[in-house]
């Protein structure tokens, strides 16, 4: 059993990332929580290539995007420039971010907290959010609801999970295998990449699983009130069958 956590470099290849992640099912959910006042300040943590940042900026909002990966931010900046948008993008680790500013809305989308592998990593990120969130502000995040049956099935055999063509012309196919480590709650995912019909590489995508009562208690412990918890982006109730945990939180100023 290993405590080394890995995400392969190819997974952060901006064109390969964008080719796979075209779905915007979550955009309307995040938009519905935007303040009515267009002078409000928005902070997106783990913004990637601007998949959500850019549409929100197009609606006239002052949004800042933060990500750890240089190549993703370069892609985001290029897309923003092509759209005629002036968006502030910051390369930083969200566990240690200190902008000396406060925001009306902060969100961590697209399952990004699964790459905060240890409790101390998650708690540091939550502290950053709390320190940057205005009184009365809203904190949103989403992640998977762990499905043990899905993980067990994924351990049995390799499964194809995506095929697509990137903007720079590469034909990509991804096949997935998984192995779950109970002690540290890490799902060791391997993505086997085939590019232009030839095997390219195996890329790790380790993800920390957060179980529902566990994550609820972590938010409370770190000074957040859970205003709503949904099972998906259509505001559906959270239940046993929910694939997602989607949170709307406020800041508890007593903690």
C-alpha positions as a Markdown table, in Angstrom:
| # | Residue | x | y | z |
|---|---|---|---|---|
| 1 | Unk | 0.0 | 0.0 | 0.0 |
| 2 | Unk | 1.4 | 3.4 | -1.0 |
| 3 | Unk | 0.8 | 6.9 | 0.3 |
| 4 | Unk | 2.3 | 8.4 | -2.9 |
| 5 | Unk | -0.4 | 10.2 | -4.9 |
| 6 | Unk | -0.2 | 10.7 | -8.6 |
| 7 | Unk | -1.9 | 12.4 | -11.5 |
| 8 | Unk | -0.3 | 11.8 | -14.8 |
| 9 | Unk | 1.1 | 14.7 | -16.9 |
| 10 | Unk | -1.0 | 13.7 | -20.0 |
| 11 | Unk | -4.2 | 14.2 | -18.0 |
| 12 | Unk | -3.2 | 17.8 | -17.7 |
| 13 | Unk | -2.4 | 18.2 | -21.4 |
| 14 | Unk | -4.8 | 21.1 | -22.1 |
| 15 | Unk | -6.0 | 19.9 | -25.5 |
| 16 | Unk | -6.5 | 16.3 | -24.3 |
| 17 | Unk | -8.3 | 17.7 | -21.2 |
| 18 | Unk | -10.6 | 20.0 | -23.2 |
| 19 | Unk | -11.4 | 17.3 | -25.7 |
| 20 | Unk | -12.7 | 15.0 | -23.0 |
| 21 | Unk | -14.4 | 17.6 | -20.8 |
| 22 | Unk | -16.9 | 19.3 | -23.0 |
| 23 | Unk | -19.9 | 18.6 | -20.8 |
| 24 | Unk | -21.4 | 21.7 | -19.2 |
| 25 | Unk | -24.2 | 20.1 | -17.2 |
| 26 | Unk | -22.9 | 21.8 | -14.1 |
| 27 | Unk | -22.7 | 25.4 | -15.6 |
| 28 | Unk | -26.3 | 26.3 | -15.0 |
| 29 | Unk | -26.2 | 25.1 | -11.4 |
| 30 | Unk | -23.2 | 27.4 | -10.7 |
| 31 | Unk | -24.8 | 30.2 | -12.6 |
| 32 | Unk | -28.0 | 30.1 | -10.5 |
| 33 | Unk | -26.0 | 30.9 | -7.4 |
| 34 | Unk | -24.3 | 33.9 | -8.9 |
| 35 | Unk | -25.2 | 37.2 | -7.1 |
| 36 | Unk | -27.6 | 39.4 | -8.9 |
| 37 | Unk | -25.2 | 42.3 | -8.5 |
| 38 | Unk | -22.7 | 42.2 | -11.4 |
| 39 | Unk | -20.3 | 44.1 | -9.2 |
| 40 | Unk | -19.9 | 41.0 | -7.1 |
| 41 | Unk | -16.6 | 39.3 | -7.0 |
| 42 | Unk | -16.3 | 35.6 | -7.9 |
| 43 | Unk | -13.4 | 33.2 | -7.2 |
| 44 | Unk | -13.1 | 29.8 | -8.9 |
| 45 | Unk | -10.6 | 27.4 | -7.4 |
| 46 | Unk | -9.3 | 24.7 | -9.7 |
| 47 | Unk | -10.5 | 26.4 | -12.8 |
| 48 | Unk | -8.6 | 24.2 | -15.3 |
| 49 | Unk | -8.8 | 25.6 | -18.8 |
| 50 | Unk | -11.7 | 28.0 | -18.0 |
| 51 | Unk | -14.6 | 25.6 | -18.8 |
| 52 | Unk | -16.8 | 27.5 | -16.3 |
| 53 | Unk | -14.8 | 30.6 | -15.8 |
| 54 | Unk | -15.2 | 31.9 | -19.3 |
| 55 | Unk | -19.0 | 31.5 | -19.6 |
| 56 | Unk | -19.5 | 33.2 | -16.3 |
| 57 | Unk | -17.2 | 36.1 | -17.4 |
| 58 | Unk | -19.2 | 36.3 | -20.6 |
| 59 | Unk | -22.2 | 37.1 | -18.4 |
| 60 | Unk | -20.5 | 40.2 | -17.1 |
| 61 | Unk | -19.1 | 39.0 | -13.8 |
| 62 | Unk | -15.8 | 39.8 | -12.2 |
| 63 | Unk | -14.4 | 36.3 | -11.8 |
| 64 | Unk | -10.8 | 35.2 | -10.9 |
| 65 | Unk | -9.6 | 31.7 | -11.8 |
| 66 | Unk | -7.0 | 29.8 | -9.8 |
| 67 | Unk | -5.3 | 26.6 | -10.8 |
| 68 | Unk | -2.1 | 24.8 | -10.0 |
| 69 | Unk | -1.2 | 23.7 | -13.6 |
| 70 | Unk | 0.6 | 26.1 | -15.9 |
| 71 | Unk | -0.5 | 24.4 | -19.1 |
| 72 | Unk | -4.2 | 24.6 | -18.1 |
| 73 | Unk | -4.0 | 28.3 | -17.3 |
| 74 | Unk | -2.2 | 29.0 | -20.6 |
| 75 | Unk | -5.1 | 27.4 | -22.4 |
| 76 | Unk | -7.6 | 29.3 | -20.3 |
| 77 | Unk | -5.9 | 32.6 | -21.0 |
| 78 | Unk | -5.8 | 31.9 | -24.8 |
| 79 | Unk | -9.5 | 31.1 | -24.8 |
| 80 | Unk | -10.3 | 34.2 | -22.8 |
| 81 | Unk | -8.3 | 36.3 | -25.1 |
| 82 | Unk | -10.1 | 34.8 | -28.2 |
| 83 | Unk | -13.4 | 35.7 | -26.5 |
| 84 | Unk | -12.3 | 39.3 | -25.8 |
| 85 | Unk | -12.4 | 38.8 | -22.1 |
| 86 | Unk | -10.1 | 40.2 | -19.5 |
| 87 | Unk | -10.0 | 37.5 | -16.8 |
| 88 | Unk | -7.5 | 37.3 | -14.0 |
| 89 | Unk | -5.9 | 33.8 | -13.9 |
| 90 | Unk | -3.6 | 32.9 | -11.0 |
| 91 | Unk | -1.2 | 29.9 | -10.8 |
| 92 | Unk | -1.3 | 28.7 | -7.2 |
| 93 | Unk | -1.8 | 25.8 | -4.9 |
| 94 | Unk | -5.3 | 26.3 | -3.3 |
| 95 | Unk | -4.0 | 25.0 | 0.0 |
| 96 | Unk | -1.8 | 28.0 | 0.4 |
| 97 | Unk | -3.5 | 30.8 | -1.5 |
| 98 | Unk | -3.5 | 34.2 | 0.1 |
| 99 | Unk | -4.9 | 36.9 | -2.1 |
| 100 | Unk | -5.6 | 39.4 | 0.7 |
| 101 | Unk | -9.0 | 39.9 | -0.8 |
| 102 | Unk | -12.6 | 38.7 | -0.1 |
| 103 | Unk | -15.2 | 37.4 | -2.6 |
| 104 | Unk | -19.0 | 37.1 | -2.7 |
| 105 | Unk | -19.0 | 33.6 | -4.1 |
| 106 | Unk | -16.3 | 31.0 | -4.1 |
| 107 | Unk | -16.6 | 27.6 | -5.8 |
| 108 | Unk | -14.5 | 24.4 | -6.3 |
| 109 | Unk | -16.1 | 22.6 | -9.2 |
| 110 | Unk | -15.7 | 19.4 | -11.2 |
| 111 | Unk | -14.7 | 16.9 | -8.5 |
| 112 | Unk | -11.5 | 18.8 | -7.8 |
| 113 | Unk | -11.4 | 18.1 | -4.0 |
| 114 | Unk | -10.7 | 14.4 | -4.8 |
| 115 | Unk | -7.1 | 15.5 | -5.4 |
| 116 | Unk | -6.8 | 16.7 | -1.8 |
| 117 | Unk | -5.6 | 13.4 | -0.6 |
| 118 | Unk | -5.1 | 13.9 | 3.1 |
| 119 | Unk | -7.4 | 15.5 | 5.7 |
| 120 | Unk | -4.8 | 18.3 | 6.3 |
| 121 | Unk | -4.9 | 19.1 | 2.6 |
| 122 | Unk | -8.6 | 19.4 | 2.6 |
| 123 | Unk | -8.7 | 21.4 | 5.8 |
| 124 | Unk | -6.1 | 23.9 | 4.5 |
| 125 | Unk | -8.2 | 24.4 | 1.3 |
| 126 | Unk | -11.3 | 25.0 | 3.4 |
| 127 | Unk | -9.4 | 27.5 | 5.5 |
| 128 | Unk | -8.4 | 29.3 | 2.4 |
| 129 | Unk | -12.0 | 29.5 | 1.2 |
| 130 | Unk | -13.2 | 30.7 | 4.6 |
| 131 | Unk | -10.4 | 33.4 | 4.8 |
| 132 | Unk | -11.4 | 34.7 | 1.3 |
| 133 | Unk | -15.2 | 34.5 | 1.7 |
| 134 | Unk | -17.1 | 37.6 | 2.6 |
| 135 | Unk | -19.6 | 37.6 | 5.5 |
| 136 | Unk | -22.8 | 36.4 | 3.9 |
| 137 | Unk | -21.0 | 34.9 | 0.9 |
| 138 | Unk | -21.7 | 31.5 | -0.6 |
| 139 | Unk | -19.3 | 28.6 | -1.0 |
| 140 | Unk | -20.2 | 25.9 | -3.6 |
| 141 | Unk | -18.5 | 22.6 | -4.3 |
| 142 | Unk | -19.2 | 19.3 | -5.9 |
| 143 | Unk | -17.7 | 15.8 | -5.8 |
| 144 | Unk | -18.6 | 12.2 | -6.3 |
| 145 | Unk | -20.7 | 10.2 | -3.9 |
| 146 | Unk | -18.5 | 7.0 | -3.5 |
| 147 | Unk | -20.1 | 4.0 | -5.1 |
| 148 | Unk | -18.5 | 0.8 | -3.9 |
| 149 | Unk | -20.3 | -1.4 | -6.4 |
| 150 | Unk | -18.9 | 0.8 | -9.3 |
| 151 | Unk | -15.4 | 0.5 | -7.9 |
| 152 | Unk | -15.6 | -3.2 | -7.5 |
| 153 | Unk | -16.8 | -3.6 | -11.1 |
| 154 | Unk | -14.0 | -1.3 | -12.2 |
| 155 | Unk | -11.4 | -3.6 | -10.5 |
| 156 | Unk | -12.6 | -6.6 | -12.5 |
| 157 | Unk | -11.7 | -5.6 | -16.0 |
| 158 | Unk | -10.5 | -2.7 | -18.2 |
| 159 | Unk | -13.3 | -0.5 | -19.5 |
| 160 | Unk | -13.3 | 2.1 | -22.3 |
| 161 | Unk | -14.5 | 5.4 | -20.9 |
| 162 | Unk | -13.9 | 7.9 | -23.7 |
| 163 | Unk | -13.1 | 8.4 | -27.4 |
| 164 | Unk | -12.7 | 11.8 | -29.0 |
| 165 | Unk | -10.7 | 14.0 | -31.3 |
| 166 | Unk | -8.7 | 16.9 | -29.8 |
| 167 | Unk | -8.6 | 20.4 | -31.3 |
| 168 | Unk | -5.1 | 19.7 | -32.4 |
| 169 | Unk | -6.2 | 16.6 | -34.4 |
| 170 | Unk | -5.3 | 13.7 | -32.1 |
| 171 | Unk | -7.7 | 10.7 | -32.0 |
| 172 | Unk | -7.8 | 9.7 | -28.3 |
| 173 | Unk | -9.2 | 6.6 | -26.7 |
| 174 | Unk | -9.0 | 6.0 | -22.9 |
| 175 | Unk | -9.4 | 2.7 | -21.1 |
| 176 | Unk | -9.7 | 2.6 | -17.3 |
| 177 | Unk | -8.7 | 0.2 | -14.5 |
| 178 | Unk | -9.2 | 0.9 | -10.8 |
| 179 | Unk | -7.9 | -0.4 | -7.5 |
| 180 | Unk | -9.3 | 0.9 | -4.2 |
| 181 | Unk | -7.2 | 1.2 | -1.1 |
| 182 | Unk | -9.5 | 1.1 | 2.0 |
| 183 | Unk | -7.0 | 2.4 | 4.6 |
| 184 | Unk | -6.4 | 5.7 | 2.9 |
| 185 | Unk | -9.7 | 5.9 | 0.9 |
| 186 | Unk | -7.8 | 6.4 | -2.4 |
| 187 | Unk | -9.1 | 5.0 | -5.6 |
| 188 | Unk | -6.1 | 4.2 | -7.7 |
| 189 | Unk | -7.3 | 4.9 | -11.2 |
| 190 | Unk | -5.2 | 4.1 | -14.3 |
| 191 | Unk | -6.1 | 5.6 | -17.7 |
| 192 | Unk | -4.5 | 3.7 | -20.6 |
| 193 | Unk | -4.2 | 6.2 | -23.5 |
| 194 | Unk | -4.3 | 5.2 | -27.1 |
| 195 | Unk | -3.5 | 8.1 | -29.5 |
| 196 | Unk | -4.1 | 7.8 | -33.2 |
| 197 | Unk | -4.8 | 4.1 | -32.8 |
| 198 | Unk | -1.5 | 3.4 | -31.0 |
| 199 | Unk | -0.9 | 2.8 | -27.3 |
| 200 | Unk | 0.7 | 5.9 | -25.8 |
| 201 | Unk | 1.0 | 5.5 | -22.0 |
| 202 | Unk | -0.6 | 4.7 | -18.7 |
| 203 | Unk | -1.5 | 7.8 | -16.7 |
| 204 | Unk | -2.4 | 7.7 | -13.0 |
| 205 | Unk | -5.5 | 9.5 | -11.7 |
| 206 | Unk | -5.5 | 8.9 | -7.9 |
| 207 | Unk | -8.7 | 10.2 | -6.2 |
| 208 | Unk | -9.5 | 10.5 | -2.5 |
| 209 | Unk | -13.0 | 9.3 | -1.8 |
| 210 | Unk | -15.1 | 11.4 | 0.6 |
| 211 | Unk | -18.1 | 9.6 | 2.2 |
| 212 | Unk | -21.3 | 11.7 | 2.8 |
| 213 | Unk | -21.4 | 12.0 | 6.6 |
| 214 | Unk | -17.6 | 12.4 | 6.6 |
| 215 | Unk | -17.6 | 15.4 | 4.2 |
| 216 | Unk | -20.6 | 16.9 | 6.0 |
| 217 | Unk | -18.7 | 16.8 | 9.3 |
| 218 | Unk | -15.5 | 18.2 | 7.7 |
| 219 | Unk | -17.4 | 21.2 | 6.4 |
| 220 | Unk | -19.0 | 21.9 | 9.8 |
| 221 | Unk | -15.6 | 21.4 | 11.6 |
| 222 | Unk | -14.0 | 23.9 | 9.3 |
| 223 | Unk | -16.6 | 26.7 | 9.8 |
| 224 | Unk | -19.2 | 26.2 | 7.1 |
| 225 | Unk | -23.0 | 25.8 | 7.4 |
| 226 | Unk | -24.5 | 23.5 | 4.8 |
| 227 | Unk | -27.4 | 25.4 | 3.4 |
| 228 | Unk | -28.3 | 22.8 | 0.7 |
| 229 | Unk | -26.9 | 19.4 | -0.2 |
| 230 | Unk | -28.0 | 18.0 | -3.5 |
| 231 | Unk | -27.5 | 14.7 | -5.3 |
| 232 | Unk | -26.9 | 16.4 | -8.7 |
| 233 | Unk | -26.9 | 19.6 | -10.6 |
| 234 | Unk | -30.7 | 19.7 | -11.1 |
| 235 | Unk | -31.2 | 20.4 | -7.3 |
| 236 | Unk | -32.4 | 16.8 | -6.8 |
| 237 | Unk | -32.4 | 15.5 | -3.2 |
| 238 | Unk | -29.3 | 13.7 | -2.0 |
| 239 | Unk | -30.1 | 10.0 | -1.4 |
| 240 | Unk | -28.6 | 6.5 | -1.7 |
| 241 | Unk | -28.7 | 6.6 | -5.5 |
| 242 | Unk | -27.0 | 10.0 | -5.9 |
| 243 | Unk | -23.9 | 10.0 | -8.0 |
| 244 | Unk | -22.8 | 13.4 | -6.8 |
| 245 | Unk | -22.5 | 15.4 | -3.6 |
| 246 | Unk | -23.3 | 19.1 | -4.4 |
| 247 | Unk | -23.0 | 21.6 | -1.6 |
| 248 | Unk | -24.2 | 25.1 | -1.1 |
| 249 | Unk | -22.6 | 26.5 | 2.1 |
| 250 | Unk | -22.3 | 29.7 | 4.1 |
| 251 | Unk | -19.6 | 30.8 | 6.5 |
| 252 | Unk | -20.1 | 30.1 | 10.2 |
| 253 | Unk | -18.6 | 33.2 | 11.8 |
| 254 | Unk | -18.5 | 31.5 | 15.2 |
| 255 | Unk | -15.8 | 29.1 | 14.2 |
